[in-house]
Amino acid sequence: MIPDLISPGQQTLTYATEADLLNIALFGKTAKEWRDQNPNIKGNMRDEATIQQLIVLSNLESMNAELIKQGLLQDQRLIMLNKMAIDQMTSILDSSSIKQIDKL
């Protein structure tokens, strides 16, 4: 559930849309790649995302807008957003585990 670091190959690619930039930062693939891998699932990868992933995605959208205002290039933003996604997913999942233990 925690995203992997972006590979050097992914870092060098220019992605067509900002939505796919965010998809790659969080899910590790473009919407088209996800559709190709999941031909029997209706909808899209965001429809299949967990609530935790959707929260992080919302945060990444806001942060990406700020990074664009700062003039960062897309490849720079991808690396930063991916690291943020990893940090946030790790934090959310760790806090979820703690809440489950506290309920016992």
CYANA upper distance limits for C-alpha pairs under 8 A (distance plus 0.5 A):
  1 MET  CA     89 MET  CA      8.19
  2 ILE  CA     85 ALA  CA      8.43
  2 ILE  CA     86 ILE  CA      6.35
  2 ILE  CA     89 MET  CA      6.15
  2 ILE  CA     90 THR  CA      6.86
  3 PRO  CA     25 ALA  CA      8.18
  3 PRO  CA     26 LEU  CA      6.32
  3 PRO  CA     27 PHE  CA      6.65
  3 PRO  CA     28 GLY  CA      7.16
  3 PRO  CA     82 ASN  CA      8.11
  3 PRO  CA     85 ALA  CA      7.42
  3 PRO  CA     86 ILE  CA      6.05
  3 PRO  CA     89 MET  CA      8.25
  4 ASP  CA     28 GLY  CA      7.49
  4 ASP  CA     86 ILE  CA      7.79
  5 LEU  CA     82 ASN  CA      7.13
  5 LEU  CA     83 LYS  CA      7.61
  5 LEU  CA     86 ILE  CA      8.28
  6 ILE  CA     10 GLN  CA      6.55
  6 ILE  CA     11 GLN  CA      7.02
  6 ILE  CA     25 ALA  CA      7.83
  6 ILE  CA     28 GLY  CA      7.75
  6 ILE  CA     79 ILE  CA      7.34
  6 ILE  CA     82 ASN  CA      7.29
  7 SER  CA     11 GLN  CA      6.81
  8 PRO  CA     12 THR  CA      7.07
  9 GLY  CA     13 LEU  CA      7.29
 11 GLN  CA     75 ASP  CA      6.42
 11 GLN  CA     78 LEU  CA      7.76
 11 GLN  CA     79 ILE  CA      7.62
 12 THR  CA     75 ASP  CA      7.39
 13 LEU  CA     75 ASP  CA      8.16
 14 THR  CA     74 GLN  CA      7.87
 14 THR  CA     75 ASP  CA      7.60
 15 TYR  CA     20 ASP  CA      7.10
 15 TYR  CA     21 LEU  CA      6.80
 16 ALA  CA     20 ASP  CA      7.62
 17 THR  CA     21 LEU  CA      6.93
 18 GLU  CA     22 LEU  CA      6.84
 19 ALA  CA     23 ASN  CA      6.66
 20 ASP  CA     24 ILE  CA      6.47
 20 ASP  CA     29 LYS  CA      8.19
 20 ASP  CA     30 THR  CA      5.64
 20 ASP  CA     31 ALA  CA      6.98
 21 LEU  CA     25 ALA  CA      6.71
 21 LEU  CA     30 THR  CA      8.17
 21 LEU  CA     74 GLN  CA      8.43
 21 LEU  CA     78 LEU  CA      6.87
 22 LEU  CA     26 LEU  CA      6.69
 22 LEU  CA     57 LEU  CA      7.72
 22 LEU  CA     60 LEU  CA      7.46
 22 LEU  CA     61 GLU  CA      7.69
 22 LEU  CA     78 LEU  CA      8.09
 22 LEU  CA     81 LEU  CA      7.98
 23 ASN  CA     27 PHE  CA      5.82
 23 ASN  CA     28 GLY  CA      7.05
 23 ASN  CA     29 LYS  CA      6.57
 23 ASN  CA     30 THR  CA      6.22
 23 ASN  CA     31 ALA  CA      7.48
 24 ILE  CA     28 GLY  CA      4.62
 24 ILE  CA     29 LYS  CA      5.04
 24 ILE  CA     30 THR  CA      6.23
 24 ILE  CA     78 LEU  CA      8.35
 24 ILE  CA     82 ASN  CA      8.26
 25 ALA  CA     29 LYS  CA      8.49
 25 ALA  CA     78 LEU  CA      6.54
 25 ALA  CA     79 ILE  CA      7.98
 25 ALA  CA     81 LEU  CA      6.24
 25 ALA  CA     82 ASN  CA      4.68
 25 ALA  CA     83 LYS  CA      8.44
 25 ALA  CA     85 ALA  CA      7.21
 26 LEU  CA     53 GLN  CA      8.16
 26 LEU  CA     56 VAL  CA      8.48
 26 LEU  CA     57 LEU  CA      7.57
 26 LEU  CA     81 LEU  CA      8.40
 26 LEU  CA     82 ASN  CA      6.68
 26 LEU  CA     85 ALA  CA      6.13
 26 LEU  CA     86 ILE  CA      8.16
 29 LYS  CA     33 GLU  CA      6.43
 29 LYS  CA     34 TRP  CA      6.96
 30 THR  CA     34 TRP  CA      6.79
 31 ALA  CA     35 ARG  CA      6.69
 31 ALA  CA     44 ASN  CA      7.67
 31 ALA  CA     45 MET  CA      7.18
 32 LYS  CA     36 ASP  CA      6.59
 33 GLU  CA     37 GLN  CA      6.71
 34 TRP  CA     38 ASN  CA      6.55
 34 TRP  CA     44 ASN  CA      8.28
 34 TRP  CA     45 MET  CA      7.02
 35 ARG  CA     39 PRO  CA      6.20
 35 ARG  CA     41 ILE  CA      8.46
 35 ARG  CA     44 ASN  CA      7.48
 35 ARG  CA     45 MET  CA      8.18
 43 GLY  CA     47 ASP  CA      6.60
 43 GLY  CA     48 GLU  CA      8.35
 44 ASN  CA     48 GLU  CA      7.18
 45 MET  CA     49 ALA  CA      6.69
 46 ARG  CA     54 LEU  CA      7.95
 49 ALA  CA     53 GLN  CA      6.36
 49 ALA  CA     54 LEU  CA      6.89
 50 THR  CA     54 LEU  CA      6.79
 51 ILE  CA     55 ILE  CA      6.72
 52 GLN  CA     56 VAL  CA      6.85
 52 GLN  CA     89 MET  CA      7.63
 52 GLN  CA     92 ILE  CA      7.45
 52 GLN  CA     93 LEU  CA      8.50
 53 GLN  CA     57 LEU  CA      6.48
 53 GLN  CA     89 MET  CA      7.74
 54 LEU  CA     58 SER  CA      6.67
 55 ILE  CA     59 ASN  CA      6.92
 56 VAL  CA     60 LEU  CA      6.60
 56 VAL  CA     85 ALA  CA      6.91
 56 VAL  CA     88 GLN  CA      7.00
 56 VAL  CA     89 MET  CA      7.45
 57 LEU  CA     61 GLU  CA      6.66
 57 LEU  CA     85 ALA  CA      8.37
 58 SER  CA     62 SER  CA      7.04
 59 ASN  CA     63 MET  CA      6.72
 60 LEU  CA     64 ASN  CA      6.34
 60 LEU  CA     81 LEU  CA      6.91
 60 LEU  CA     84 MET  CA      8.09
 60 LEU  CA     85 ALA  CA      7.76
 61 GLU  CA     65 ALA  CA      6.88
 62 SER  CA     66 GLU  CA      7.08
 63 MET  CA     67 LEU  CA      6.70
 63 MET  CA     81 LEU  CA      8.26
 64 ASN  CA     68 ILE  CA      6.61
 64 ASN  CA     77 ARG  CA      7.48
 64 ASN  CA     81 LEU  CA      7.79
 65 ALA  CA     69 LYS  CA      6.86
 66 GLU  CA     70 GLN  CA      6.87
 67 LEU  CA     71 GLY  CA      6.99
 67 LEU  CA     72 LEU  CA      6.26
 67 LEU  CA     77 ARG  CA      7.22
 68 ILE  CA     72 LEU  CA      6.20
 68 ILE  CA     73 LEU  CA      8.03
 72 LEU  CA     76 GLN  CA      6.72
 72 LEU  CA     77 ARG  CA      6.80
 73 LEU  CA     77 ARG  CA      6.73
 74 GLN  CA     78 LEU  CA      6.58
 75 ASP  CA     79 ILE  CA      7.05
 76 GLN  CA     80 MET  CA      6.92
 77 ARG  CA     81 LEU  CA      6.34
 78 LEU  CA     82 ASN  CA      6.48
 79 ILE  CA     83 LYS  CA      6.86
 80 MET  CA     84 MET  CA      6.75
 81 LEU  CA     85 ALA  CA      6.55
 82 ASN  CA     86 ILE  CA      6.75
 83 LYS  CA     87 ASP  CA      6.68
 84 MET  CA     88 GLN  CA      6.46
 85 ALA  CA     89 MET  CA      6.42
 86 ILE  CA     90 THR  CA      6.50
 87 ASP  CA     91 SER  CA      6.63
 88 GLN  CA     92 ILE  CA      6.54
 89 MET  CA     93 LEU  CA      6.48
 90 THR  CA     94 ASP  CA      6.47
 91 SER  CA     95 SER  CA      6.60
 92 ILE  CA     96 SER  CA      6.60
 93 LEU  CA     97 SER  CA      6.75
 94 ASP  CA     98 ILE  CA      6.87
 95 SER  CA     99 LYS  CA      6.74
 96 SER  CA    100 GLN  CA      6.81
 97 SER  CA    101 ILE  CA      6.85
 98 ILE  CA    102 ASP  CA      6.64
 99 LYS  CA    103 LYS  CA      6.88
100 GLN  CA    104 LEU  CA      7.45
